[in-house]
Amino acid sequence: MENKHLISITDYSKEEIFKILDLAAEFEINPNQNLLNNKVIATLFFEPSTRTRLSFESAISRLGGKYIGFTDSSSSSVSKGESLKDTIMTVANYSDMIVMRHPIEGSARWASEVSQVPIVNAGDGANQHPTQTLLDLYSIRKTQGTLENLNVYLVGDLKYGRTVHSLLQAMSIFNTTFNFISPEELKIPDEYKLFLNRKGLKYNEYRDFSEIVDDADIIYMTRIQRERFSDPMEYEKTKNSYVLKNEMLENTKPNMKVLHPLPRVNEIDTDVDENEKAYYFTQALNGVYTRQAIITYILGLKK
């Protein structure tokens, strides 16, 4: 496993996914382990990030490692016109692993082809966000006791939502029933429906979800992403399409949990926060343990 990149969730087999989740559970019990002594991890964030960057940096720190990098490409030589290839090849000389977020789809895969150290994709445009998916899987398994045969509702921006795309591919391994709720402008791309058709998995599409969530095991909310819209008017038209309110959870299953990759704008009312079915802040905490698992697994420090 050592020196293997993590670019897409499909890079990992079912067995490897379970290994990451099992390691994350170990790190939840004991997060402070000196496994990254003398290791340097580069965190290159060409796009803004709070939870992903900070949870990676927390994971590295709790493992006794050091991190270098930037949080804004304007503070790097990219602002001078340096190519992505040159940035990656240079930073690879300074580090044992590169964690990278970039606005262009396919950028992480390209980086992995020129890097001499493992690349971990922390989000590439509207394409993939595999480390988020692994922490989502950890959160789902922890709250449901299984990943098999669940009824999952994906709500909001299903067109540009890289977290949705990665999660769909991962959960397709586990005989999931998918329910897609989005405005017409942001519906799940046809390629993912074809993917599910080939897998023989059931899915439903809705425009309204206020009356249909009672059968959900997981409600996965997403924000309407202003940064993905080239037309501000289109964003304004769709930004308040779906708002989850506390009263909507009244008749949902006792085990049901609300997840959200965050940041939240206004798609979940703050009164939901006090509901025991709200899990998104604990989900964010799970990101530290899961990213500890990913780092140590890729570097061959945990088997």
KADA-V579970 format. One record per residue. N is the residue number from 0. RES is the residue in three letters. PHI is phi in whole degrees, -180 to 180 (NA if undefined). PSI is psi in degrees with one decimal (* if undefined). D_LAST is the distance of its C-alpha to the last C-alpha in Angstrom with 1 decimal. Layout:
{{N & RES & PHI & PSI & D_LAST} {N & RES & PHI & PSI & D_LAST}}
This chain:
{{0 & MET & NA & -25.2 & 8.5} {1 & GLU & -57 & 137.7 & 9.7} {2 & ASN & 71 & 15.5 & 13.2} {3 & LYS & -83 & 137.2 & 13.3} {4 & HIS & -79 & 162.5 & 15.9} {5 & LEU & -127 & 97.4 & 16.2} {6 & ILE & -107 & -43.8 & 19.9} {7 & SER & -129 & 151.2 & 20.6} {8 & ILE & -62 & -24.0 & 18.9} {9 & THR & -74 & -6.6 & 19.8} {10 & ASP & -69 & -19.3 & 17.3} {11 & TYR & -107 & 138.5 & 14.6} {12 & SER & -76 & 170.3 & 14.9} {13 & LYS & -59 & -39.9 & 15.4} {14 & GLU & -66 & -39.9 & 12.2} {15 & GLU & -68 & -37.8 & 10.3} {16 & ILE & -61 & -46.7 & 12.7} {17 & PHE & -62 & -36.0 & 12.1} {18 & LYS & -63 & -44.5 & 8.3} {19 & ILE & -61 & -44.6 & 9.6} {20 & LEU & -65 & -37.9 & 12.4} {21 & ASP & -67 & -40.1 & 10.7} {22 & LEU & -65 & -40.5 & 8.8} {23 & ALA & -59 & -39.6 & 12.4} {24 & ALA & -63 & -37.5 & 14.0} {25 & GLU & -64 & -42.3 & 12.3} {26 & PHE & -70 & -29.5 & 13.4} {27 & GLU & -62 & -38.1 & 16.8} {28 & ILE & -70 & -39.1 & 17.3} {29 & ASN & -141 & 83.4 & 16.4} {30 & PRO & -77 & -19.0 & 16.5} {31 & ASN & -99 & 96.7 & 17.7} {32 & GLN & -135 & 134.4 & 15.1} {33 & ASN & -86 & 65.9 & 15.8} {34 & LEU & -97 & -19.1 & 12.7} {35 & LEU & -105 & 23.4 & 14.7} {36 & ASN & -57 & 128.3 & 17.5} {37 & ASN & 70 & 13.1 & 19.5} {38 & LYS & -104 & 142.9 & 17.7} {39 & VAL & -122 & 126.1 & 20.1} {40 & ILE & -111 & 129.7 & 19.5} {41 & ALA & -94 & 130.8 & 22.6} {42 & THR & -114 & 105.2 & 23.7} {43 & LEU & -107 & 104.7 & 26.5} {44 & PHE & -112 & 98.3 & 28.3} {45 & PHE & -78 & -11.0 & 31.3} {46 & GLU & -125 & 153.9 & 32.0} {47 & PRO & -62 & 148.7 & 32.4} {48 & SER & -159 & 144.0 & 29.6} {49 & THR & -115 & -68.0 & 29.3} {50 & ARG & -65 & -46.9 & 26.4} {51 & THR & -63 & -49.8 & 23.9} {52 & ARG & -64 & -49.7 & 24.7} {53 & LEU & -68 & -34.7 & 25.1} {54 & SER & -70 & -36.2 & 21.9} {55 & PHE & -63 & -45.2 & 19.9} {56 & GLU & -68 & -35.1 & 21.9} {57 & SER & -66 & -43.3 & 21.5} {58 & ALA & -60 & -44.9 & 17.7} {59 & ILE & -63 & -45.3 & 17.9} {60 & SER & -63 & -42.3 & 20.5} {61 & ARG & -69 & -17.6 & 18.8} {62 & LEU & -96 & 5.4 & 15.8} {63 & GLY & 81 & 15.7 & 18.5} {64 & GLY & -98 & -178.5 & 18.6} {65 & LYS & -124 & 151.6 & 21.8} {66 & TYR & -128 & 148.5 & 22.8} {67 & ILE & -131 & 165.8 & 25.8} {68 & GLY & 145 & -160.1 & 27.5} {69 & PHE & -143 & 157.2 & 30.2} {70 & THR & -109 & -0.1 & 31.0} {71 & ASP & -157 & 124.1 & 34.0} {72 & SER & -62 & -20.6 & 34.6} {73 & SER & -68 & -18.1 & 38.2} {74 & SER & -96 & 8.7 & 37.0} {75 & SER & -118 & 178.0 & 35.3} {76 & SER & -72 & -5.8 & 36.9} {77 & VAL & -59 & -35.1 & 36.5} {78 & SER & -66 & -16.9 & 39.7} {79 & LYS & -95 & -0.7 & 41.4} {80 & GLY & 103 & 9.0 & 40.5} {81 & GLU & -65 & 138.8 & 37.3} {82 & SER & -75 & 160.1 & 35.4} {83 & LEU & -62 & -39.8 & 31.9} {84 & LYS & -58 & -47.4 & 31.0} {85 & ASP & -67 & -37.9 & 32.5} {86 & THR & -62 & -48.2 & 30.8} {87 & ILE & -66 & -45.5 & 27.3} {88 & MET & -64 & -32.8 & 27.9} {89 & THR & -73 & -49.6 & 29.3} {90 & VAL & -66 & -30.3 & 26.6} {91 & ALA & -60 & -27.7 & 23.9} {92 & ASN & -70 & -21.0 & 25.7} {93 & TYR & -102 & -3.3 & 25.2} {94 & SER & -145 & 167.0 & 21.6} {95 & ASP & -100 & -11.6 & 17.9} {96 & MET & -162 & 147.9 & 17.6} {97 & ILE & -121 & 123.1 & 20.4} {98 & VAL & -101 & 123.5 & 20.6} {99 & MET & -133 & 132.1 & 23.8} {100 & ARG & -116 & 135.9 & 26.3} {101 & HIS & -148 & 144.7 & 29.4} {102 & PRO & -75 & -12.3 & 32.4} {103 & ILE & -99 & 127.2 & 32.6} {104 & GLU & -61 & 135.5 & 30.8} {105 & GLY & 89 & -5.4 & 28.8} {106 & SER & -65 & -38.7 & 28.5} {107 & ALA & -66 & -40.2 & 24.8} {108 & ARG & -63 & -42.6 & 24.6} {109 & TRP & -62 & -43.6 & 27.3} {110 & ALA & -60 & -38.8 & 25.5} {111 & SER & -66 & -24.2 & 22.4} {112 & GLU & -80 & -16.9 & 24.8} {113 & VAL & -115 & -8.2 & 26.2} {114 & SER & -89 & 141.8 & 23.4} {115 & GLN & -91 & -4.0 & 21.7} {116 & VAL & -123 & 161.0 & 18.8} {117 & PRO & -61 & 139.5 & 16.6} {118 & ILE & -106 & 131.5 & 18.9} {119 & VAL & -114 & 121.1 & 18.0} {120 & ASN & -78 & 114.7 & 21.0} {121 & ALA & -100 & 23.1 & 22.5} {122 & GLY & 121 & 119.8 & 25.4} {123 & ASP & -125 & 99.2 & 27.7} {124 & GLY & 58 & -136.0 & 31.1} {125 & ALA & -94 & 17.1 & 31.5} {126 & ASN & -88 & -77.4 & 28.8} {127 & GLN & -136 & 154.0 & 25.2} {128 & HIS & -148 & 70.8 & 23.2} {129 & PRO & -67 & -30.9 & 19.7} {130 & THR & -72 & -32.5 & 18.2} {131 & GLN & -64 & -40.8 & 21.2} {132 & THR & -62 & -41.8 & 20.6} {133 & LEU & -66 & -38.1 & 17.1} {134 & LEU & -72 & -31.0 & 18.6} {135 & ASP & -65 & -43.8 & 21.5} {136 & LEU & -63 & -40.4 & 19.5} {137 & TYR & -61 & -43.5 & 17.9} {138 & SER & -66 & -41.1 & 21.6} {139 & ILE & -66 & -47.5 & 23.0} {140 & ARG & -64 & -38.1 & 20.7} {141 & LYS & -66 & -38.5 & 21.2} {142 & THR & -87 & -27.8 & 25.0} {143 & GLN & -103 & -14.6 & 25.7} {144 & GLY & 78 & -0.9 & 23.3} {145 & THR & -163 & 164.8 & 22.5} {146 & LEU & -112 & -3.0 & 22.2} {147 & GLU & -90 & 141.4 & 24.6} {148 & ASN & 59 & 39.6 & 28.3} {149 & LEU & -96 & 155.9 & 28.8} {150 & ASN & -105 & 107.5 & 31.9} {151 & VAL & -113 & 130.0 & 30.9} {152 & TYR & -107 & 121.8 & 33.6} {153 & LEU & -108 & 120.6 & 33.0} {154 & VAL & -126 & 132.3 & 35.9} {155 & GLY & 115 & -122.8 & 37.4} {156 & ASP & -88 & 94.1 & 36.5} {157 & LEU & -97 & -8.2 & 34.9} {158 & LYS & -83 & -50.9 & 36.2} {159 & TYR & -100 & -6.8 & 34.6} {160 & GLY & -74 & 99.3 & 31.8} {161 & ARG & -65 & -29.7 & 28.6} {162 & THR & -65 & -38.2 & 26.7} {163 & VAL & -65 & -45.2 & 28.6} {164 & HIS & -62 & -44.6 & 28.0} {165 & SER & -67 & -43.2 & 24.2} {166 & LEU & -65 & -40.8 & 24.2} {167 & LEU & -59 & -46.0 & 26.6} {168 & GLN & -64 & -40.3 & 24.5} {169 & ALA & -69 & -46.6 & 21.4} {170 & MET & -72 & -14.3 & 23.6} {171 & SER & -67 & -17.1 & 25.4} {172 & ILE & -72 & -20.4 & 22.6} {173 & PHE & -114 & 27.7 & 23.6} {174 & ASN & 55 & 47.4 & 27.4} {175 & THR & -82 & 144.7 & 28.4} {176 & THR & -98 & 123.0 & 32.1} {177 & PHE & -103 & 140.8 & 32.6} {178 & ASN & -126 & 117.2 & 35.7} {179 & PHE & -102 & 121.8 & 36.5} {180 & ILE & -124 & 114.4 & 39.0} {181 & SER & -161 & 160.3 & 40.3} {182 & PRO & -68 & 159.5 & 43.5} {183 & GLU & -54 & -38.0 & 44.7} {184 & GLU & -69 & -18.9 & 44.0} {185 & LEU & -125 & 26.2 & 40.3} {186 & LYS & -70 & 160.6 & 39.5} {187 & ILE & -59 & 132.0 & 36.3} {188 & PRO & -60 & 148.6 & 36.6} {189 & ASP & -58 & -31.4 & 37.7} {190 & GLU & -61 & -32.5 & 34.8} {191 & TYR & -78 & -31.3 & 32.5} {192 & LYS & -69 & -38.6 & 35.1} {193 & LEU & -64 & -38.8 & 35.2} {194 & PHE & -59 & -46.1 & 31.5} {195 & LEU & -68 & -36.7 & 31.8} {196 & ASN & -60 & -42.9 & 34.8} {197 & ARG & -64 & -31.4 & 33.0} {198 & LYS & -82 & -10.7 & 30.3} {199 & GLY & 72 & 28.5 & 33.2} {200 & LEU & -98 & 148.3 & 32.3} {201 & LYS & -84 & 142.6 & 35.0} {202 & TYR & -150 & 153.4 & 35.8} {203 & ASN & -128 & 150.5 & 38.9} {204 & GLU & -121 & 134.9 & 40.4} {205 & TYR & -135 & 157.5 & 42.5} {206 & ARG & -105 & -20.9 & 44.5} {207 & ASP & -127 & 142.0 & 44.9} {208 & PHE & -129 & 8.6 & 42.5} {209 & SER & -67 & -26.0 & 44.5} {210 & GLU & -111 & 5.7 & 45.4} {211 & ILE & -122 & 7.0 & 42.4} {212 & VAL & -90 & -1.1 & 39.4} {213 & ASP & -63 & -24.3 & 40.1} {214 & ASP & -93 & 2.2 & 37.9} {215 & ALA & -73 & 141.5 & 34.9} {216 & ASP & -92 & -37.6 & 31.5} {217 & ILE & -134 & 129.9 & 30.3} {218 & ILE & -108 & 116.2 & 32.7} {219 & TYR & -107 & 100.8 & 31.0} {220 & MET & -86 & 147.1 & 33.5} {221 & THR & -136 & 153.1 & 33.6} {222 & ARG & -84 & 154.6 & 36.2} {223 & ILE & -78 & 118.8 & 38.6} {224 & GLN & -89 & 104.2 & 37.5} {225 & ARG & -57 & -36.4 & 40.6} {226 & GLU & -69 & -14.6 & 38.9} {227 & ARG & -91 & -5.6 & 38.4} {228 & PHE & -97 & 128.8 & 42.2} {229 & SER & -84 & -22.4 & 44.6} {230 & ASP & -111 & 110.3 & 47.5} {231 & PRO & -58 & -31.0 & 47.8} {232 & MET & -67 & -36.3 & 50.2} {233 & GLU & -65 & -39.3 & 47.6} {234 & TYR & -63 & -46.5 & 45.2} {235 & GLU & -61 & -33.6 & 48.0} {236 & LYS & -71 & -29.2 & 48.8} {237 & THR & -110 & -9.8 & 45.4} {238 & LYS & -64 & -27.5 & 43.9} {239 & ASN & -109 & 27.9 & 45.1} {240 & SER & -62 & -39.5 & 44.6} {241 & TYR & -137 & 126.3 & 42.4} {242 & VAL & -131 & 120.4 & 42.3} {243 & LEU & -84 & 123.4 & 40.5} {244 & LYS & -112 & 154.3 & 42.8} {245 & ASN & -58 & -40.6 & 42.3} {246 & GLU & -65 & -20.8 & 45.0} {247 & MET & -71 & -15.1 & 43.2} {248 & LEU & -94 & -1.1 & 40.5} {249 & GLU & -58 & -41.0 & 43.0} {250 & ASN & -107 & 16.4 & 42.7} {251 & THR & -78 & 165.5 & 39.0} {252 & LYS & -59 & 147.1 & 36.7} {253 & PRO & -59 & -33.4 & 35.7} {254 & ASN & -87 & -6.6 & 32.0} {255 & MET & -62 & 141.2 & 32.5} {256 & LYS & -130 & 143.8 & 30.8} {257 & VAL & -97 & 121.7 & 31.8} {258 & LEU & -111 & 157.0 & 29.2} {259 & HIS & -159 & 130.7 & 30.0} {260 & PRO & -71 & -14.3 & 27.9} {261 & LEU & 61 & 152.4 & 30.6} {262 & PRO & -77 & 150.2 & 32.9} {263 & ARG & -89 & 143.0 & 35.5} {264 & VAL & -107 & -81.9 & 39.1} {265 & ASN & -141 & 18.4 & 41.3} {266 & GLU & -83 & -9.9 & 39.6} {267 & ILE & -130 & 119.5 & 38.8} {268 & ASP & -60 & 144.9 & 41.6} {269 & THR & -65 & -20.9 & 40.8} {270 & ASP & -70 & -16.5 & 42.2} {271 & VAL & -70 & -25.2 & 39.1} {272 & ASP & -56 & -32.5 & 37.0} {273 & GLU & -85 & -6.9 & 38.4} {274 & ASN & -76 & 136.3 & 37.6} {275 & GLU & -64 & -13.8 & 34.8} {276 & LYS & -86 & -8.6 & 33.8} {277 & ALA & -80 & 123.4 & 33.0} {278 & TYR & -126 & 2.0 & 29.3} {279 & TYR & -67 & -30.3 & 29.0} {280 & PHE & -76 & -37.4 & 28.8} {281 & THR & -67 & -36.3 & 26.0} {282 & GLN & -56 & -43.7 & 24.4} {283 & ALA & -64 & -39.5 & 24.6} {284 & LEU & -63 & -39.6 & 23.1} {285 & ASN & -59 & -21.6 & 20.1} {286 & GLY & -61 & -32.6 & 19.6} {287 & VAL & -65 & -50.0 & 18.5} {288 & TYR & -65 & -41.5 & 15.6} {289 & THR & -67 & -39.4 & 14.6} {290 & ARG & -74 & -28.2 & 14.9} {291 & GLN & -62 & -43.2 & 12.9} {292 & ALA & -62 & -45.1 & 10.0} {293 & ILE & -62 & -48.5 & 11.0} {294 & ILE & -61 & -50.2 & 11.6} {295 & THR & -70 & -31.3 & 8.5} {296 & TYR & -69 & -46.9 & 6.4} {297 & ILE & -65 & -38.5 & 9.3} {298 & LEU & -81 & 1.3 & 9.7} {299 & GLY & 74 & 19.7 & 6.6} {300 & LEU & -88 & -17.8 & 6.7} {301 & LYS & -132 & 137.4 & 3.8} {302 & LYS & -113 & * & 0.0}}
